[in-house]
Amino acid sequence: MSGEKDVILNNIKTRASVREYENRPLSGEDITEIINAGIHAPTAFDAQPWFFVVVQNKEMMKRMSDHCKPDLLSQLEDATNDAAIQYKKNLATDEFNIFYDAPVLVIVLGSSEGFTTEYDCCLCAENMMLAAHAMDIGSCWVGTACFIQDNPEFLDELGIPSGYRIIAPIVFGYAKDNVPATPRKDPVVVWVK
């Protein structure tokens, strides 16, 4: 059991967000396996409130990216940290794609009826990213893509039914390079005994 524990903990600790992808498709079987890992996440009252849209159409992903970029620039207008400044520069260029030219975008949506939907879908998304990492597939949660929700044409084109909202847009693909995990700060922990 100790060896299995080490493999699981290593997978969690070495997962990193990938922002450069090879121009190589993922198989339908791999995408299905990643989603299947997601649906094994815990949910309050066993609600399982999720709905998935898999986008492999690069032209559509570019249109969605172009739709989101002005809103993102507006939201980041007053941001002054180095990462935000660099991201604003990227957003201002025509060729930048918020989906990083990944071959697959999986949008995790949640039912508007559940009161723990966001938590449930976030747990699902993390399972998906960890499963992908275990399969040597990179991923990146592109939260900035939630602006798609404001465009009824995209919602219709994506086949998203009413009563669902975008929780976790995640891109998947094979990383161009090995991406090291970001070092973590020591957590603040209060022990109550």
Backbone hydrogen bonds, N-H to C=O, Kabsch-Sander energy under -0.5 kcal/mol:
donor,donor_aa,acceptor,acceptor_aa,energy
5,K,1,M,-2.4
6,D,2,S,-2.3
7,V,3,G,-2.0
8,I,4,E,-2.4
9,L,5,K,-2.8
10,N,6,D,-2.5
11,N,7,V,-2.2
12,I,8,I,-2.1
13,K,9,L,-2.5
14,T,10,N,-1.8
15,R,11,N,-0.9
18,V,139,S,-2.5
21,Y,100,Y,-0.6
22,E,174,Y,-3.3
24,R,22,E,-1.9
31,I,27,S,-2.1
32,T,28,G,-2.5
33,E,29,E,-2.3
34,I,30,D,-2.2
35,I,31,I,-2.4
36,N,32,T,-2.6
37,A,33,E,-1.9
38,G,34,I,-1.7
39,I,35,I,-2.0
40,H,37,A,-1.1
41,A,38,G,-1.7
46,D,43,T,-1.7
47,A,44,A,-1.9
51,F,109,L,-1.7
53,V,107,I,-1.7
55,V,53,V,-0.6
55,V,105,L,-3.5
56,Q,54,V,-0.5
58,K,56,Q,-0.9
61,M,57,N,-2.2
62,K,58,K,-2.2
63,R,59,E,-2.0
64,M,60,M,-2.5
65,S,61,M,-2.4
66,D,62,K,-2.7
67,H,63,R,-1.8
68,C,64,M,-1.9
69,K,65,S,-2.1
71,D,67,H,-0.5
72,L,68,C,-2.2
73,L,69,K,-2.6
74,S,70,P,-2.1
75,Q,71,D,-2.2
76,L,72,L,-2.0
77,E,74,S,-1.0
79,A,76,L,-1.7
85,I,81,N,-2.4
86,Q,82,D,-2.3
87,Y,83,A,-2.3
88,K,84,A,-2.5
89,K,85,I,-1.7
90,N,86,Q,-2.2
91,L,87,Y,-2.8
92,A,88,K,-1.5
93,T,90,N,-1.7
100,Y,97,N,-2.5
102,A,99,F,-2.0
104,V,172,F,-1.4
105,L,55,V,-2.5
106,V,170,I,-3.4
107,I,53,V,-3.0
107,I,105,L,-0.6
108,V,106,V,-0.7
108,V,168,A,-2.5
109,L,51,F,-3.1
109,L,107,I,-0.7
110,G,165,R,-2.6
111,S,49,P,-2.0
112,S,163,G,-3.2
114,G,111,S,-0.6
120,D,116,T,-2.8
121,C,117,T,-2.9
122,C,118,E,-2.1
123,L,119,Y,-2.3
124,C,120,D,-2.0
125,A,121,C,-2.5
126,E,122,C,-2.3
127,N,123,L,-2.2
128,M,124,C,-2.2
129,M,125,A,-2.3
130,L,126,E,-2.6
131,A,127,N,-2.6
132,A,128,M,-2.5
133,H,129,M,-2.2
134,A,130,L,-2.2
135,M,131,A,-1.2
135,M,132,A,-0.7
136,D,133,H,-1.8
137,I,132,A,-2.9
138,G,173,G,-2.8
139,S,16,A,-0.6
140,C,171,V,-1.7
142,V,140,C,-0.6
142,V,169,P,-3.2
143,G,141,W,-0.9
145,A,142,V,-2.2
146,C,143,G,-1.9
147,F,144,T,-0.9
148,I,145,A,-2.1
149,Q,146,C,-1.8
150,D,147,F,-1.5
151,N,148,I,-2.2
155,L,151,N,-2.1
156,D,152,P,-2.3
157,E,153,E,-2.7
158,L,154,F,-2.6
159,G,156,D,-1.0
160,I,155,L,-2.6
164,Y,161,P,-0.9
165,R,110,G,-2.4
167,I,108,V,-2.5
168,A,108,V,-2.2
170,I,106,V,-2.8
170,I,168,A,-0.7
171,V,140,C,-2.6
172,F,104,V,-2.4
173,G,138,G,-1.9
175,A,173,G,-0.5
176,K,20,E,-2.2
189,V,187,P,-0.6
191,W,189,V,-0.6
192,V,190,V,-0.6
193,K,191,W,-0.6
